[in-house]
Each structure stands twice: as structure tokens, then as C-alpha cells.
Amino acid sequence: MRNKNTARKKQSDINIFTDYLMSQNAWRSPESIDSVQLADYMARAMNVRKNDKSEYEPSSLRCLQSSIN
């Protein structure tokens, strides 16, 4: 059984990534993007900032990447 907090965190990270895709006019479900293109989007997404324009901590970016993979 998955932990509720883990599931909520994963969904939050996926939402951040899909928001990034929408900002790039590239909205598709992450599952439908081929691995090469997904890696490219993820590399560019690692340069995103929070809504308040501050930067994410490196560990937060690593967690975001892990949630999407």
C-alpha cells in the first residue's frame, strides 16, 4: 500500500511538470512523450522557478525528476 503523502507529493510534482509543458505550448501527458523528448523537456524544466520566482533547492529538483520518471 502506498503512503498517502508519497502519492500526494508525486501528483504535485507531476502537476509542476505539466504546468511547465503547458507554458511551453507542449502539453501532453508525460506518459505519451517518447523517452528522448521527455529527457529534453525534463532537462529544460529543471530551470523552472517557483511561483514566487525563487529557485527550487537541488534536492527538490531531484525529487521532481524522480517523481516523473
N, C-alpha and C positions, 0 to 999 in steps of 0.2 A: 504494500500500500504506500503510495506516495504521500509525502508530507505536504500539507496544505500550503505552508509558507514557500516551499520549493516550487510548487505549481504556480503560485501567485507571482513569484519572482520571475520564473521563466516566461509567463504570459506578459508581464511588464516589460521584460527585455525584448520580446518579440514585437510588442507594440512600439517600442522605441525604434526598432529597426524598420518596421513597416511605415512608420511616420517619416523616417529618412527616405525610404523608397518613394513615398508619395511626394516628398519635397523635390525629388529628382525626376518627377514625372515618369517613374518606372514601376508603378505599383503592380505587383504580382505577389501571389502567395510565395513565401520563401521556399516552400516545398516544390514549387513548379519551376524554379530557376536552376539551370544546369550548374554543376559544381564550379566550373571555371568562372562563369559570370557571377555566381554567388560570392566567390572569393574576392573578386574585384569590387563588388558592392560593399562587402564587409571591410575591406581594406580602406575604402573611402569613407565608410561610416564611422570608422574609428577616429575620425577627425571631427565628429559632431560634438556639439556642446549641449549643455542642459538648457532648459527653457529660460533660465535666468542669465544665460550666456557664459556661465562659468564652465570650466573644463571638468570632465569626469576624472576621477582618480584612475591610475593604471589598473588597479585591481578590479574596479568597476567595469572597465572596458573588457578585461579578460573574462569576467563573469558574463557580460553581454554576449561576447563571442561564443562562449561555451553553451549558453542557452540556445543560440541559433543553430549551432552545429548539431 
